[in-house]
Amino acid sequence: MRSRPTLVLFDEPGGGTDPTDGAVLAVGLLKYLKERGAYVAVSTHLTPVKLFTLADGAYEVAGVEFDLDTLTPHYRLHYHTMGQSLGLPIARRLGLPEVVCQEAEASLPEETFRLTSAIGRLEAARHALEQERAVLAAEKERVSALNAQQADLVEEWEKKKKQGWEKELSEARLFLRQMRDEGHRILSALRRRPQEAAPFRAFVHQQEEVITAKEQELASPQETAHLEIGDTVETQDGKIRGELISLQSQRARVRRGSLTFEIAAPLLRKAEGKHEKAVHVAVESSTTVISEINLIGLRVREALPQLEEFLDRALLAKQPAVRIIHGTGTGELKRAIRDYLAASQYCASYHDAQPAEGGAGVTVAELAA
């Protein structure tokens, strides 16, 4: 069984005799005990003992803080420093004549005087550093408190901003519901005047886009990787439902009948149930035959909105088929038109016109019943 190491406590070893003899005796004791693996705690005022422990490197030196102004100890131990021998300063504070103190200082060995002065300067520097550390710690605490206060203010501002948006969104939805309540009356008028469908559709589309933009600001990002082109999707509130025709980054395009909505992708989810069928409004045939549109010379972005409006009017007029004149050219316009028709619920099929009726420069679209 291994024995426990010995712990030895010394209070002023070598005291009560000549300081020189006492110092060398204390050093001898420290060396002896170190060689035998003992733990030693020593308090001393003897400078040679202090210097020995510093030079040896196996000892941890420390000093006890003392307030010279009030002649009271603070009972705080500071490591990696040596306490000063304050006999002369204390004698001055207690009223010993200055001439006596000066004579005593003059009798000090040069080395002792220099060491005492150096320790005094080090202690003053340490005290100044501790004060600076205390100031920095207080400043750090104050900055932390300000940061916490700022975070609270930002959170409160964000909350109020969101509440304001929600109020505006609620008002917009209320307005849209009121507008839809008038839908039957408007649709009745459209049956008699189908040419007025385009302004009505544009207005509804605009209102939907305003609400969608607000919903995007309020919504948290959601996973949209499960959505695929062709899926039947709907917004989180179920207000908009249709076919997903494009999905790029955080924006999606959804077609519902002849209307196309651009919606923030995080607001969409897969709709439950089967794919919706397009709802067609039966109206009396117009006296004007809507069976052909000429898009030659238009860019794709100009042609597709006109085609969308044309198909809407053709369906209202119950046209079984229409002719779309696009010419041959580079083929870009023709490809865009056919891509649009392939994705449209209103188009049952399409093909080139007969050679005598325009051939590859005209697409004939058979409309869904």
N, C-alpha and C positions, 0 to 999 in steps of 0.2 A: 504493500500500500504506500503510495507516494505521500510524503509529508507536505503539509501546507507551508508556503514561504513565510519567513519571519517578518513581522512588521515592527519597526523601531521608530519611536518618536523622540526627537531631541528638541528641547527648548533652550536656546542659547548655549550650545556645547562650547566648552573652553572658557566659560565665564568664571569670574571670581579669581582670575589670575592675570598675569601680564597678557595684554591683547595679542602680542606676537606669539607667545607660547600657546595661548588659548587657541589662536587661529590654526597653528600647525597641528595641535592636538585634534581639533575638530576635523581637519582635512584627513588626518591619519585614520580617524574613526570611519569617515565616509568611504575611504578606499578599502578598508578592512571589510566593512559590511557589504560593499558592492561585490567584492571578490567571492563572497559566500552567498550571493543571491538574495540578500535581504531587501525588503522594501523599507525606505527611510524617508521620514518627513522631518525637516529641520527648520527651525526659525533661528535667525541670526542677525546681528548687527555688524558682524565682522566682515570688513571689505575683502580680505584674502579668501574667506570662505565663499563669498559671492562670486569672486572672479574664478575660483577653482571650478565651481559648478557650471559656470558659463563655458569655460574652456573644455571641460570634460565631455560635454554633449550628451551624457546619459541622464542628466537631471532636468526636470521641468522647473524653471524658475518662475516666481510670482511675487507680487508685492501687494500689501494691504493699503487701501486708500485711506488717507488721513487729511483732515481739513485743518490746515495750518492757521487759518484765520480764527477759527473757533476752538482750536486745540482739541478736536473730537474726532474719533475714528468713525469711518462710514461702514466698516465691516463688509466691504466689497473687495473681493480678491481679483486681481488682474494678472492674467498669465502673460508670459513672454516679456516680463519687465522686472526690474529690481527696485524694491522700495528704497527710499532715501533714508539715510541716518540723519534725523532732524534734531540732534542734540543742540547745536548752536542756534538754529532758528527758533526752537522752543525756548531756549534760554533768553533770547532777545524778547520774545513775546511775554515772558514771565517777569521781565524788568531787570535782568542782569545788566549792569552798566555796560555801555557800548564799548568803552575802552578795554574792558575785560574780554568781550567777545572778539574785538579786533586782534588783541594779543593772542587769543586762542587760535584764530584763523591763521595768523602769521606763523604759528608753530606747526601747522599741518604739513605733512610731507607733500611735495609737489604732485606726486602721483595721486595721492588721496584727494587733494584739492581738485585736480582735473577730472577725476572720476566722479566726484560729487557734483561738479558743475555740469558734466555731460549727462548724468542721470537726471538732474534737475531740468535740463533742456528737453530731454526725451519725455519726461513726465508732462511738461507743459504742452509739448506737441501732441501727446496722446490725449490729454484732456481736451485740447482744441478739436481734435479729430472726433472724439466722442460727442462733443457738442454739435459738430456739423452733421454727424450721423443722426442725432436726435432730431435736428431740424429737417433733414432729408426724409426721415421716417414720417414726421408729421406732415410734410408736404405731400408725400406719397399717399398717405391716408386721406388727405384732403382731395387730391386728384381722383382717388378711387371713389370717394363720396360724390364728387361732381359727375364722374362718368356714370355712376348708378342713377343719379338724378336725371342726367341727360337721357339715359336709356328709358327711364320711366316716362319722361315727357314725349319722346318719340313714339313710344308704344301708345300713349294716350292720344297723340295726334293721329296716328294711323287708325286707331279705333274710331275716332270721331269722323275721319275722312271716309272710312268704310261705311259708317252709319249714314253719312250724307249720300254716298253713292247708292246704298240700298233704298233710301227714300226716293231718290230720283228714278231708280229702276222700277220701284213699285208704282210710281206715278205713270211711268211710260207703259207699263203692262196694263194698268187700269185704262189708260187711253186706248190702247190697242184692243182690249176687250170691248170697250164701248164702240169702237169702230167696227169690230166684227159683228156686234149685235145688230148693226145696220146692214149687215151683209145681204140678208134676204131681199131687202128693198133694192139694194144696188144691183144684185144679180137679176132681179126682175126687170130692172131697166136695161141691163146688158142684153137680155134676151131680145129686146126690141131694137137696141142699138149696139151691136157687137163691136163697132169701131171704137167704142169708148173703153174697151177692156184694157188697152195698153196703159193709159194714165193710171187707172186703178191699180193694175199690177205693179207699176213702178212705185206708187205711193206705199203700198203694203211692203214691197221689198225694202224700201228706204227705212221704214219704221222697224222692220225686223233687224236690219243691219245696225241701227242705233242701239237697240236692246242687246244684241249679240256683243257689241263692243264693250258695253258696260259689264255684261256677264263675264267677259274675258278678264276684265280688271279685278272682279271680285272672286273669281274661281281660283282654286288651288290647282297646280298642274297635275294631270292624271295620265295614267299610262294609256297610250293610243295604239300601241304596236299590234293589238289584237284586231284592229279594224282593217278591212280590205276593201279595195275598190269593188263596187257592186253590192256591198252590204246594205241592208235596210237599217238606217240609223235614226236616232232621235236625240234632241238636246236633253240635258239632265232634267229639265222641268217638263219635258214632253210636249212643249209648244210647237216645235218644228220636227217633222218626220219626213223622211224621203230616202232617196238612193244616194249613196256616197259615190261621187264621180271623180274626185281628185283629192289627194292628201299630200301636202307638201309642208314639211317642218311643222309648225303649230297652226297652220291654216288648212281648212277643209272646205270643199264645195259640195253642197247637197242639192239635188234636184227633186223638187216636188211638183209634179205636173209640169206646167210650162214655166214655173218659177225656179230660179237657181239662187241659193243662198250661200254666202261665204261666212263661215262660222269658225270660231276658235276651236281647234281640234280637242283640247282638254274638256270641252263642254259636251262632247258627243259620247254616246254609248250605243252598243248594238241594240236594235229594237227587238223586243220579244215578239214571237208569233211569225206568221208568214209575211212575205213581201206584200206591201200595199199595192193595190191596183189603182191605176190612175182614175180619178173621178172626172167625168166629162159633163159639162152642163149642156143640156139640150136646148137649143134656141131655134127660133124660126129662121128659115133660110133667108139670107139677104138677097136683095134684088141684084146685087153686084156679085158676079162669079169670082170667087177667090181660088184660083187654081194654078197660078204661076207667079214666080218672083224672079227678077233679073238682078243678079249680084255681080255681074261682070265689072271689073275695074275697082272693086272694093278690096280693102285689106281684110284679113281674117277677123281681126278684132272689130271691124266695122260691120262685116257681113253677118256674123253669128247672131248678134242682137236683133238684126232685122229679120233673120230667118226664124228666130224664136218667136217674134211677134207675128210673123206671117203664118206660122204653123198654128199658133193660138187662134188666130182669126179663122183659119181654114177649118179647125176643129169645131169652133162655134158655128160655122156655116155648114157643118156636117159634110165636108168634102171627102170623098173616098180616097182620092189621090191628088197629088200636086206635082208641078214641074218646077225644078230649081235650076235656073240657068246660071252657069258659072264659067263657061268657056273651058278651053284646055290650058293654054298658057304654060306655066311651070308645073301645074298640077297641085300646088300647095293649097289653093282655095278649095279645090275639089276634095282633097284628102281631109281637110278640116271639116267640111260639110258632112262627109260620110262618117267621120268619127262621131260627129254630133248626132247624126241620125241613128247610128248604131247604139248609142247610149240613151236615146230618147224613148220614153214609154209610149209616145204618141205614134212612133213609126213602126209599122209591122214588117216592112221590107223596103228595099230600094234597088234600083238597077239603072243602067244607061238607057237613054231614050232610043227609039228606033232611028236608024241612020237618016231617014227622011225628016225626023223631028228634032234633030240636033245631035244625035249620036252621043259620043263621049263628052261633049260639052254641056250636056243636060242630064240631070239626075231626076228620075221619077221616083217619088216616095209614096208608098201605099200606107195610108194612115190607119191606125188601129180603130176598130169600131168602138 
